Amino acid sequence: MNEILEKYKERLINLSGSNRALVCKKLPQKRAFDLWRLKRIDENMCINIIEFIFSEKQGALELLPDYTELFNKKEKSMRSEIKSEYNSEVEIIKNLKLESTEEKNRISSETRKRALIEEIKVMASDIDKAFEEIAIVKKALSERVYNIVIGELLKGEDLTQYFKDVIGALNATNDYKEVLHNIRGLNKIHIDILSYVFDKDLSISKNRLNSLLEFVTLNHILDIEKEAGIKEITTYINNFDGIVNSVNAIMKEKQNNVRNYIIDKWNKKASQISSFDGYKEFKRQANKKRALWPIRRYMDEYYEMVLNLFPCFLLSPETVSEILPLKDGMFDMVIFDEASQMYIENAIPTIFRGNQVIVAGDDKQLRPNGTFSNRYIDEEENGGEENRAALEEESLLDLAKINYDPVSLMYHYRSRYEELINFSNYAFYGGKLKISPNLSYDEDNLPIERIKVDGRWIDRENLDEAEEVCKTVYKILKERKNNESVGIITFNISQKNCIENCLERKAQNDSEFATLYTKEIDRVENDEDISMFVKNIENVQGDERDIIIFSIGYAQNEKGRVSVNFGSLSQDGGENRLNVAISRAKKKIYVVTSIEPEELSVDDSKNKGPKLFKKYLQYVKAVSENNNEYAKQILKNVLDSEINAETDNEFDSDFEIEVCDKLRERGYEVHNQIGVSGYRIDLGIYDSKESKYILGIECDGAAYHGSKSARERDIHRQRYLESRGWNIIRIWSKHWWNNPDFEIRRIEDEVDRIKKIIYS
């Protein structure tokens, strides 16, 4: 038996590694064998069991073959000896004669005989039982070893550890038999593979086998790519950049052609309208200087000709009712914007005038404002479910959501920096907005700046904050580099009026400020009003400015207490007003405040507004102090969704890790998973001199495969990032595996090109 064991030990452990080249050559042609089965053999049996058998348990195994003969002989001998002694004792007792008269008087000889005989019977029974139990050992021990064991037991020695070793040897024998069974099913190439992967270090063997599996998979892919239909697809991949550039050019050309088509179409309509009946009177009424008709009368009379010349109208629902005739289907399409603010009854006359209706709005923004108006509510139930819904829902948007599935526009374009919109994204939109990662980072000019003053809340206004706002405005107007626009938002009307008065007084007393201020409050660019405004949170929806200044206002009063009444923020839906206010800035937010967030006691508030207000002030403080970890923690806490916030910068794949490592080896500062929201860039090369990323690297990882459409994945995502200032290059894993050095050179060439532009 030892010879057999030694034979297979040498066969398994000393298999030659010289067949590796042969394996690598034949693997692509021999994919039929089961590598996974070999992996199980390699990991679970071969190394551990073979080493176990041939080291620790070999001595025990040597004792196994010759157990039968010894057991039988020893058992017969011991049983014979015990039986002889038993009979002798019985005979002695039977012939026992009690010599002592005193003993004879104490107990009769018959009673003593019976007692002794019963005691010996019990002992004999116990001995028989012991032999029956010990007999089990015969199956595992040779006669010689069995004799030794019995002898040691009779001496009272503890053989527990010895029997544990024997049991272990038996288990190892079973495992060994299983190994032999598996080995007999292997052909030569299987043995060659085991020879290649085997090492006494199990981790090395696993790595080798995994490498083989990867090798076979990649070769299988190469074989597939040689097929005619697949080869055409790989050609497209190799020319991906050219295809994307071509599609972008075609899309741009289409936009220009559509614009020209519309102009040509309406030029023809204008030339044809002179043939309409009543055209001359239509033209005369439009050109006359006296006795002008009201617009409503003119539209009643000539609306068909007007719509032929001007098919698009931009009107409020009230103006629609004032100037347009009540004609069913007057427009092909009616589009309602900001529908969250519109009562259903106000929209009905306009809906009647359209054949098709589109309802656009955001239910996380302002609701209809009924502060200064009353709605008529009919107590009687009329009509069916549709009528009840129309009467019960608050806004047109709410009603539309009942019957139709919404389509969300998830790309965010307004804010240049993530910090300006992240709180809204997490607190109101479940972290689902697609936000471009920050291109640059400057610790001396953070996107949110908190200005703390020692103000007091007296008569519903904070004069110290108002004066600090004036100073901040003056500083911005004098020092701004790109002529940024400015807006000021307050949390109540009293503070708004206080700030306006401060600005007016400042202008009266400072001529330089007056010049800058006057230009700013009447500023128009490209026919768009971008003048500086001062508004409370009720009136800022739809506005945006480069820089937004907040005056919180609330502070300790004369008695040293901070009010828990935050006006409209404390009302039902107050959180929507907060969302609108904090999402108006394009480039920067200043928050002028007289309190610390912890001074606000909002735990007992029944509405969300005050609680989110406190969280926002905490977030502002964290960002302003460059405490990024605390800012991320706040975003996780306010996440308005059951999904997990993705704030850990983990690599998506080993592919990304390899690209990153190669670039770092060449001295580049590379960051991975750039961005806080889910819309991240895989890798970015950062230029510390410019304090910004000069190149973003997109790998075909989770973000790429997570896109719902090819256009979004391959066209729109890159266009969006480039519109936010990013330079983007894509690396395909297929190309990387084939030639990583070439891909690194591509990246280096692009970096050099960008640096020449930056530093020229």
C-alpha positions in Angstrom: 0.0 0.0 0.0 2.9 2.4 0.8 4.2 1.8 -2.7 0.9 2.8 -4.2 0.7 5.9 -2.0 4.3 7.0 -2.8 3.6 6.4 -6.5 0.6 8.8 -6.6 2.3 11.3 -4.3 5.2 11.6 -6.7 2.8 11.8 -9.6 0.8 14.7 -8.2 3.5 16.8 -6.5 6.3 16.4 -8.9 4.3 16.8 -12.2 6.6 18.7 -14.6 6.1 22.3 -15.4 7.6 21.9 -18.8 4.2 21.4 -20.4 3.0 25.0 -19.8 3.8 26.1 -23.3 1.9 23.1 -24.7 -1.1 24.0 -22.4 -1.1 27.6 -23.6 -0.9 26.5 -27.2 -3.7 23.9 -27.0 -6.1 25.6 -24.6 -7.9 27.7 -27.3 -8.5 24.5 -29.3 -9.5 22.4 -26.3 -12.3 24.4 -24.6 -14.4 21.3 -24.0 -12.7 20.2 -20.8 -14.2 21.4 -17.6 -11.8 24.0 -16.1 -14.1 24.7 -13.2 -14.0 21.0 -12.3 -10.3 21.2 -12.2 -10.4 24.3 -10.1 -12.5 22.4 -7.5 -10.0 19.5 -7.6 -7.0 21.8 -7.3 -8.4 24.0 -4.5 -10.4 21.5 -2.4 -8.5 18.2 -2.6 -5.2 17.9 -4.3 -2.9 20.0 -2.2 -4.5 19.8 1.2 -5.3 16.1 1.2 -2.0 14.9 -0.4 0.1 16.8 2.1 -2.1 15.6 4.9 -1.9 12.0 3.9 1.9 11.9 3.4 2.9 13.8 6.5 0.8 13.7 9.6 -1.2 10.5 9.1 1.2 8.2 7.3 2.2 6.5 10.5 -1.4 5.8 11.4 -2.1 4.4 7.9 0.8 2.0 8.2 -1.1 0.3 11.0 -4.2 -0.5 9.0 -3.5 -3.6 6.8 -2.9 -6.4 9.3 -5.5 -5.9 12.1 -7.8 -8.9 11.5 -5.6 -11.8 12.6 -4.3 -10.2 15.8 -7.8 -9.2 16.9 -9.2 -12.6 16.5 -6.3 -14.3 18.4 -6.3 -11.8 21.2 -10.0 -11.8 21.7 -10.1 -15.6 22.0 -7.2 -15.6 24.4 -8.6 -13.0 26.7 -12.1 -14.4 26.7 -10.6 -17.8 27.6 -8.6 -16.4 30.4 -11.5 -14.4 31.9 -13.9 -17.4 31.6 -11.3 -19.6 33.4 -10.9 -17.1 36.2 -14.7 -16.8 36.4 -15.2 -20.5 36.7 -12.4 -20.8 39.3 -14.0 -18.0 41.4 -17.4 -19.8 41.3 -15.9 -23.1 42.3 -14.1 -21.4 45.2 -17.2 -19.8 46.4 -19.2 -23.0 46.2 -16.6 -24.8 48.3 -16.2 -21.9 50.7 -16.2 -23.0 54.3 -16.5 -20.5 56.9 -14.1 -21.2 59.7 -15.1 -18.5 62.1 -17.9 -19.3 64.5 -18.6 -15.6 64.9 -18.8 -15.2 61.0 -21.2 -18.2 60.9 -23.4 -16.5 63.3 -23.5 -13.2 61.4 -24.4 -14.5 57.9 -25.2 -17.8 56.4 -22.9 -19.3 53.9 -25.6 -19.7 51.2 -26.4 -15.9 51.3 -22.8 -15.0 51.0 -22.3 -17.4 48.1 -25.3 -16.0 46.2 -24.1 -12.4 46.7 -20.6 -13.1 45.5 -21.8 -15.1 42.5 -24.1 -12.2 41.4 -21.3 -9.7 41.8 -19.0 -11.8 39.5 -21.8 -12.2 37.0 -22.2 -8.4 36.8 -18.4 -8.0 36.3 -18.4 -10.6 33.6 -21.3 -8.9 31.8 -19.5 -5.6 31.9 -16.4 -7.2 30.5 -18.4 -8.7 27.6 -19.9 -5.3 26.8 -16.4 -3.7 26.9 -15.1 -6.3 24.4 -18.1 -5.7 22.2 -17.3 -2.0 22.1 -13.6 -2.5 21.7 -14.3 -4.9 18.9 -15.2 -1.9 16.7 -11.5 -0.9 16.8 -10.7 -4.2 15.0 -11.9 -2.7 11.8 -9.3 0.0 11.9 -6.3 -1.7 13.6 -3.9 -4.5 12.8 -3.6 -7.4 15.3 -0.3 -6.1 16.6 -1.6 -2.6 17.2 -4.9 -4.1 18.6 -2.9 -6.0 21.2 -1.0 -2.8 22.1 -4.3 -0.9 22.5 -5.9 -3.6 24.7 -2.9 -3.8 26.8 -2.8 0.0 27.3 -6.5 0.0 28.1 -6.1 -2.7 30.7 -3.4 -0.6 32.3 -5.8 2.4 32.5 -4.0 4.6 29.9 -5.9 7.5 28.2 -5.9 6.7 24.4 -8.3 9.5 23.4 -5.8 11.4 21.2 -4.6 8.2 19.6 -8.1 7.3 18.5 -8.6 10.9 17.1 -5.5 10.4 15.0 -6.8 7.1 13.7 -10.2 8.7 12.8 -8.3 11.5 11.0 -6.3 8.9 9.1 -9.5 7.1 8.0 -11.1 10.4 6.8 -7.9 11.2 4.9 -8.1 7.8 3.3 -11.6 8.5 2.1 -10.5 11.9 0.7 -7.5 10.2 -0.9 -9.8 7.7 -2.6 -11.9 10.6 -3.9 -8.8 12.2 -5.3 -7.8 8.9 -7.0 -11.3 8.7 -8.5 -11.1 12.2 -9.9 -7.5 11.7 -11.2 -8.6 8.5 -13.1 -11.1 10.7 -15.1 -8.4 13.2 -16.3 -6.8 13.0 -19.6 -3.3 14.2 -20.4 -4.2 17.8 -21.0 -5.9 17.9 -17.6 -2.8 16.6 -15.9 -0.7 19.2 -17.8 -3.0 21.9 -16.5 -2.7 20.7 -12.9 1.1 20.5 -13.4 1.1 24.1 -14.5 -1.0 25.5 -11.7 0.3 23.3 -8.8 2.3 25.0 -6.0 2.6 24.2 -2.3 1.3 27.8 -1.8 -2.4 27.4 -2.4 -2.9 31.1 -3.2 -0.3 30.8 -6.1 -2.2 27.9 -7.5 -5.5 29.8 -7.4 -4.0 32.7 -9.2 -2.5 30.5 -11.9 -5.8 28.7 -12.5 -7.7 32.0 -12.6 -5.2 33.3 -15.1 -5.8 30.2 -17.2 -9.5 30.7 -17.1 -9.1 34.3 -18.2 -6.7 33.2 -20.9 -9.2 30.7 -22.3 -12.1 33.2 -22.1 -10.1 35.9 -24.0 -9.1 33.5 -26.6 -12.6 32.3 -27.0 -13.7 36.0 -27.5 -11.0 36.4 -30.1 -12.3 33.4 -32.0 -15.8 34.8 -31.9 -14.6 38.2 -33.1 -13.2 36.5 -36.2 -16.7 35.6 -37.3 -18.1 37.7 -40.1 -21.0 39.5 -38.4 -19.0 40.1 -35.2 -16.0 41.4 -37.1 -18.1 44.2 -38.5 -19.2 45.2 -35.0 -15.6 45.3 -33.8 -14.7 47.5 -36.7 -17.3 50.0 -35.4 -15.7 49.9 -32.0 -12.2 50.5 -33.4 -13.7 53.6 -35.2 -15.8 54.7 -32.3 -14.4 58.2 -32.0 -14.9 58.9 -35.7 -18.5 57.7 -35.5 -19.3 59.9 -32.5 -17.8 62.9 -34.3 -19.8 62.1 -37.4 -23.0 61.8 -35.4 -22.4 65.1 -33.6 -21.8 66.8 -36.9 -24.9 65.4 -38.4 -27.0 66.5 -35.3 -25.6 70.0 -35.6 -26.4 70.1 -39.3 -29.9 68.9 -38.6 -30.5 71.7 -36.1 -29.4 74.3 -38.7 -31.5 72.7 -41.4 -34.6 72.6 -39.1 -34.2 76.3 -38.3 -33.8 77.2 -42.0 -36.7 75.0 -42.9 -39.0 76.8 -40.5 -37.9 80.2 -41.8 -38.5 79.1 -45.4 -41.9 77.6 -44.5 -43.2 80.8 -42.9 -41.8 83.0 -45.5 -43.9 81.1 -48.0 -46.9 81.4 -45.7 -46.4 85.2 -45.4 -46.2 85.5 -49.2 -49.4 83.4 -49.6 -51.5 85.2 -47.0 -52.1 88.1 -49.4 -54.5 85.9 -51.3 -56.7 85.3 -48.2 -60.1 86.9 -48.2 -60.1 90.0 -46.0 -56.3 90.4 -46.2 -56.4 94.1 -47.1 -58.7 94.9 -44.1 -56.5 92.7 -41.9 -53.5 94.7 -42.9 -55.2 98.1 -42.6 -56.4 97.4 -39.1 -52.9 96.3 -38.0 -51.3 99.5 -39.5 -53.8 102.2 -38.6 -52.8 104.9 -36.0 -56.3 106.0 -34.7 -59.5 104.3 -33.6 -57.5 101.1 -32.8 -59.5 98.0 -32.2 -59.0 96.1 -28.9 -56.8 93.1 -29.3 -59.6 90.8 -28.4 -61.8 92.2 -31.2 -58.9 91.9 -33.7 -58.2 88.3 -32.7 -61.9 87.4 -32.9 -62.0 88.8 -36.5 -58.7 87.6 -37.9 -57.3 84.9 -35.6 -56.8 82.4 -38.5 -54.6 84.8 -40.5 -52.7 85.7 -37.3 -52.0 82.1 -36.4 -50.8 81.4 -40.0 -48.2 84.2 -39.6 -47.5 83.6 -35.9 -48.2 80.0 -34.9 -46.5 80.2 -31.5 -47.9 82.3 -28.6 -46.3 82.8 -25.2 -49.1 83.8 -22.8 -50.3 83.4 -19.2 -53.7 81.6 -18.8 -55.3 84.9 -17.8 -54.1 86.6 -21.0 -55.3 83.7 -23.1 -58.8 84.3 -21.8 -58.5 88.1 -22.2 -57.4 88.3 -25.9 -58.1 85.0 -27.7 -61.5 83.8 -28.9 -63.0 80.7 -27.2 -62.5 78.4 -30.1 -62.3 74.6 -29.6 -58.9 73.3 -31.0 -57.6 76.7 -31.9 -54.0 75.4 -31.3 -52.5 72.1 -32.2 -50.7 71.9 -28.9 -50.9 73.7 -25.6 -47.9 73.5 -23.2 -48.2 74.4 -19.6 -45.0 75.3 -17.8 -44.7 75.6 -14.0 -47.9 73.6 -13.7 -47.3 72.9 -10.0 -48.4 76.6 -9.4 -51.5 76.5 -11.5 -55.0 75.8 -10.1 -56.9 73.4 -12.3 -59.8 75.7 -12.9 -57.4 78.4 -14.2 -56.1 76.0 -16.9 -59.5 74.8 -18.3 -60.1 77.7 -20.7 -56.7 77.2 -22.3 -57.0 73.4 -22.4 -60.3 73.9 -24.3 -58.4 75.8 -27.0 -55.9 73.0 -27.7 -56.0 69.6 -29.4 -53.1 68.2 -27.4 -51.8 69.3 -24.0 -48.4 68.9 -22.4 -48.1 69.6 -18.7 -44.6 70.4 -17.4 -43.7 71.2 -13.8 -42.0 70.1 -10.6 -44.0 68.9 -7.6 -41.0 69.7 -5.4 -41.3 73.4 -6.2 -44.0 76.0 -5.3 -47.6 75.1 -5.1 -50.5 77.3 -6.2 -50.5 80.5 -4.1 -53.9 81.0 -2.5 -52.8 83.5 0.1 -54.8 86.4 -1.4 -57.6 84.4 -3.1 -60.3 82.0 -2.3 -61.3 78.9 -4.3 -65.0 78.0 -4.8 -65.6 74.5 -3.5 -68.9 72.8 -4.4 -70.0 70.6 -1.5 -72.2 68.5 -3.8 -70.6 65.6 -5.6 -71.2 65.9 -9.3 -70.0 63.5 -12.0 -67.7 60.5 -11.7 -64.2 59.8 -10.6 -62.6 62.3 -13.1 -64.7 65.2 -11.8 -63.9 64.2 -8.2 -60.2 64.1 -8.9 -60.3 67.5 -10.7 -62.1 69.0 -7.6 -59.9 67.4 -5.0 -56.4 67.9 -6.5 -54.6 71.2 -5.9 -52.7 71.8 -9.1 -52.8 71.0 -12.7 -49.6 69.0 -12.3 -51.2 66.9 -9.5 -54.2 66.1 -11.7 -52.0 65.1 -14.6 -49.9 62.8 -12.5 -53.0 60.7 -11.6 -53.8 59.6 -15.1 -50.4 59.8 -16.9 -46.9 58.4 -16.2 -44.4 61.2 -15.7 -41.3 61.7 -17.8 -38.4 63.2 -15.8 -35.7 65.5 -17.1 -32.8 64.5 -14.9 -29.9 66.5 -16.3 -29.0 69.6 -14.3 -27.5 72.5 -16.2 -27.8 75.6 -14.0 -25.1 75.1 -11.3 -21.5 75.0 -12.2 -20.5 73.3 -8.9 -22.0 70.3 -7.3 -22.2 71.9 -3.9 -24.7 74.5 -5.1 -27.3 71.8 -6.1 -26.4 68.7 -4.0 -28.6 69.5 -1.1 -31.7 69.9 -3.3 -30.6 66.7 -5.2 -30.4 64.6 -2.1 -33.2 66.1 0.0 -35.8 66.4 -2.7 -34.9 64.3 -5.8 -33.4 61.1 -4.2 -29.9 61.8 -5.4 -31.1 61.0 -9.0 -30.2 64.3 -10.7 -27.3 64.0 -13.2 -24.9 66.7 -12.2 -21.5 67.3 -13.8 -18.6 66.8 -11.3 -16.6 69.9 -10.4 -14.0 70.7 -13.0 -12.0 72.9 -10.7 -11.4 73.2 -7.0 -10.1 76.3 -5.1 -10.0 76.3 -1.3 -9.8 80.1 -1.3 -13.0 80.4 -3.4 -15.5 77.8 -2.2 -18.9 77.5 -4.0 -20.7 78.3 -0.7 -19.5 81.0 1.7 -21.0 81.5 5.1 -20.8 85.0 6.7 -21.5 85.1 10.4 -22.7 88.4 12.0 -23.9 89.4 15.4 -27.4 90.4 14.4 -30.7 90.6 16.3 -34.2 89.7 15.1 -36.3 92.8 16.1 -39.6 93.7 14.6 -39.3 90.9 12.1 -36.1 92.2 10.5 -32.3 92.0 11.1 -30.6 95.3 10.4 -27.0 93.9 10.9 -27.5 91.3 8.3 -29.0 93.8 5.9 -25.9 96.0 6.2 -23.6 93.0 5.7 -25.5 92.1 2.6 -24.9 95.7 1.3 -21.2 95.3 2.0 -21.1 91.9 0.2 -22.9 93.3 -2.8 -20.4 96.2 -3.0 -17.5 93.9 -2.8 -18.9 91.6 -5.6 -19.6 94.6 -7.9 -16.1 95.9 -7.5 -14.1 92.6 -7.6 -16.1 90.3 -9.9 -14.0 89.0 -12.8 -16.7 87.9 -15.3 -19.4 90.5 -14.7 -21.5 88.0 -12.7 -25.1 88.7 -12.1 -26.4 89.0 -8.5 -29.6 88.1 -6.7 -30.6 88.5 -3.0 -33.1 86.2 -1.3 -34.7 86.6 2.1 -37.1 84.5 4.1 -39.7 87.1 4.7 -40.9 90.4 3.2 -39.8 92.6 6.2 -36.2 91.6 5.7 -36.5 92.1 2.0 -37.7 95.7 2.6 -34.9 96.3 5.1 -32.2 95.2 2.6 -33.7 97.4 -0.2 -33.7 100.4 2.2 -30.0 99.7 3.1 -29.0 99.5 -0.6 -30.8 102.8 -1.4 -29.1 104.5 1.6 -25.8 103.2 0.5 -26.3 104.5 -3.1 -27.2 107.9 -1.7 -24.1 108.2 0.4 -21.5 106.5 -1.9 -21.3 107.7 -5.5 -19.1 104.8 -6.6 -21.6 102.3 -5.3 -24.4 104.3 -6.8 -22.9 104.0 -10.3 -22.4 100.3 -10.0 -25.8 99.7 -8.3 -27.8 101.7 -10.9 -26.2 99.7 -13.8 -27.0 96.5 -12.0 -30.7 97.0 -11.2 -31.4 97.9 -14.9 -29.2 95.2 -16.5 -30.3 93.5 -19.7 -28.2 91.2 -21.9 -29.3 89.5 -25.1 -32.9 90.8 -24.5 -32.8 89.0 -21.1 -33.4 90.7 -17.8 -30.5 89.8 -15.5 -30.8 92.8 -13.2 -30.0 92.4 -9.5 -33.1 91.6 -7.5 -34.1 91.4 -3.9 -36.9 88.9 -3.3 -38.4 86.7 -0.6 -38.7 83.0 -1.2 -42.3 83.2 -2.3 -41.3 85.0 -5.6 -38.0 83.6 -6.9 -39.3 80.5 -8.8 -38.1 80.9 -12.4 -35.2 83.3 -11.5 -31.5 82.5 -11.6 -28.3 84.5 -11.2 -24.6 83.7 -11.1 -24.3 84.7 -7.5 -27.1 84.4 -4.9 -26.9 86.1 -1.4 -29.1 84.7 1.3 -30.1 86.8 4.4 -31.4 84.3 6.9 -32.7 87.0 9.2 -33.8 84.9 12.1 -31.7 85.5 15.2 -32.1 86.0 19.0 -34.6 88.6 19.9 -34.5 91.2 22.7 -35.0 88.5 25.2 -32.2 86.3 23.8 -34.5 83.7 22.3 -34.6 82.4 18.7 -38.1 82.1 17.3 -39.3 78.7 16.1 -41.7 80.3 13.6 -40.1 80.6 10.2 -43.0 82.1 8.3 -43.9 80.2 5.2 -41.2 77.7 5.7 -43.1 76.4 8.8 -46.3 75.9 6.8 -47.3 72.8 4.9 -45.2 72.7 1.7 -42.6 75.1 3.2 -39.9 72.7 2.2 -40.8 73.3 -1.5 -40.1 77.0 -1.0 -36.7 76.2 0.5 -35.9 73.9 -2.5 -36.7 76.8 -5.0 -34.6 79.3 -3.1 -31.4 77.2 -2.6 -31.3 76.1 -6.3 -31.1 79.6 -8.0 -27.3 80.0 -8.1 -25.1 79.3 -11.1 -21.7 80.0 -9.6 -21.7 80.9 -5.9 -23.9 81.3 -2.8 -23.3 83.6 0.1 -25.2 82.9 3.3 -25.4 85.8 5.8 -26.6 84.5 9.1 -26.7 85.5 12.8 -27.2 82.1 14.3 -25.6 78.7 14.5 -27.7 75.8 13.1 -27.8 74.2 16.5 -29.8 77.2 17.9 -32.8 76.2 15.9 -35.2 74.0 17.9 -37.2 72.2 15.2 -37.6 68.6 16.5 -41.2 69.3 17.4 -42.2 70.8 14.1 -44.9 68.8 12.3 -43.8 69.9 8.9 -40.6 69.1 7.0 -39.7 72.7 6.1 -38.1 73.8 9.4 -36.2 70.6 9.8 -34.7 70.8 6.3 -33.9 74.5 6.8 -31.8 73.5 9.8 -30.1 70.7 7.8 -29.3 73.2 5.0 -27.7 75.6 7.4 -25.6 72.7 8.7 -24.6 71.8 5.1 -23.7 75.4 4.4 -21.4 75.6 7.4 -19.7 72.3 6.5 -19.1 73.3 2.9 -17.9 76.8 3.9 -15.5 75.3 6.3 -14.3 72.8 3.7 -15.5 69.9 5.9 -16.3 67.6 3.0 -16.8 64.4 5.1 -19.5 66.1 7.3 -21.1 67.6 4.2 -21.4 64.1 2.7 -22.8 62.8 5.9 -25.5 65.4 5.9 -26.4 64.5 2.3 -26.8 60.9 3.4 -29.0 61.9 6.3 -31.4 64.0 4.2 -31.6 61.5 1.2 -35.2 61.5 0.2 -35.1 58.0 -1.2 -34.6 54.3 -0.1 -31.6 54.0 -2.4 -28.1 54.2 -0.9 -26.1 57.3 -1.4 -23.0 56.6 -3.5 -20.4 58.7 -1.8 -17.5 56.1 -1.6 -14.8 56.5 -4.3 -14.5 52.8 -5.1 -13.2 51.7 -8.5 -15.8 50.2 -10.8 -13.5 47.5 -12.2 -9.9 46.1 -12.2 -9.7 47.7 -15.6 -10.0 51.2 -14.1 -7.4 50.2 -11.4 -4.9 49.2 -14.0 -5.3 52.4 -16.0 -5.0 54.5 -12.9 -1.9 52.7 -11.7 -0.2 53.0 -15.1 -0.9 56.8 -15.2 0.3 57.3 -11.6 3.5 55.4 -12.4 4.1 58.1 -15.1 3.8 60.9 -12.5 0.2 62.1 -13.2 -2.1 63.0 -10.3 -5.1 60.8 -10.9 -8.3 60.8 -9.0 -11.0 58.1 -9.4 -14.8 58.3 -9.3 -14.9 62.1 -9.4 -18.1 63.6 -8.2 -20.6 63.3 -5.3 -23.8 62.5 -7.1 -24.3 59.2 -9.1 -23.1 60.9 -12.3 -19.4 60.4 -11.9 -16.3 60.4 -14.1 -14.2 57.2 -13.8 -10.8 58.9 -13.8 -9.5 62.4 -13.9 -6.0 63.9 -14.4 -5.6 66.8 -12.1 -3.3 69.8 -12.8 -2.4 71.3 -9.4 -1.0 74.5 -11.1 -4.4 75.2 -12.7 -6.3 73.8 -9.7 -8.6 71.9 -12.1 -9.0 68.6 -14.0 -7.5 68.9 -17.4 -8.7 65.5 -18.7 -11.5 63.1 -17.8 -11.1 59.4 -18.7 -14.2 57.4 -19.3 -13.9 53.6 -19.1 -16.6 51.2 -20.2 -17.6 50.5 -16.6 -20.8 50.7 -14.5 -21.7 54.3 -15.6 -21.3 53.3 -19.3 -23.3 50.1 -19.1 -25.9 51.7 -16.8 -27.1 54.1 -19.5 -30.5 53.3 -20.9 -29.8 54.2 -24.5 -26.9 54.3 -26.9 -27.5 58.0 -27.7 -27.3 58.9 -24.0 -24.3 56.6 -23.4 -22.2 57.5 -26.4 -23.4 61.0 -27.4 -25.3 62.9 -24.8 -23.2 62.1 -21.8 -20.0 63.3 -23.4 -21.6 66.4 -24.9 -23.1 67.2 -21.5 -19.7 66.9 -19.7 -18.0 68.9 -22.4 -20.6 71.6 -22.1 -19.6 71.9 -18.5 -15.9 72.4 -19.4 -14.6 68.9 -19.3 -12.2 67.4 -21.8 -13.1 63.7 -22.2 -11.3 60.7 -23.6 -12.7 57.2 -23.7 -10.7 54.0 -23.2 -12.2 50.7 -24.3 -11.4 47.6 -22.2 -11.0 45.6 -25.4 -8.3 48.0 -26.6 -6.6 48.1 -23.2 -6.2 44.3 -23.0 -4.8 44.2 -26.5 -2.3 47.1 -26.1 -2.3 49.0 -22.8 0.9 50.9 -23.8 -0.8 52.3 -26.9 -3.8 53.5 -24.8 -1.5 55.2 -22.3 0.2 57.0 -25.2 -3.2 58.2 -26.4 -3.9 59.7 -23.0 -0.5 61.3 -22.8 -0.9 62.9 -26.2 -4.2 64.3 -25.3 -2.8 65.7 -22.0 0.1 67.4 -23.9 -2.4 68.9 -26.5 -4.5 70.4 -23.7 -1.5 71.7 -21.8 -0.3 73.5 -24.9 -3.7 75.3 -25.2 -3.7 76.2 -21.5 -0.2 77.5 -21.2 0.0 79.1 -24.6 
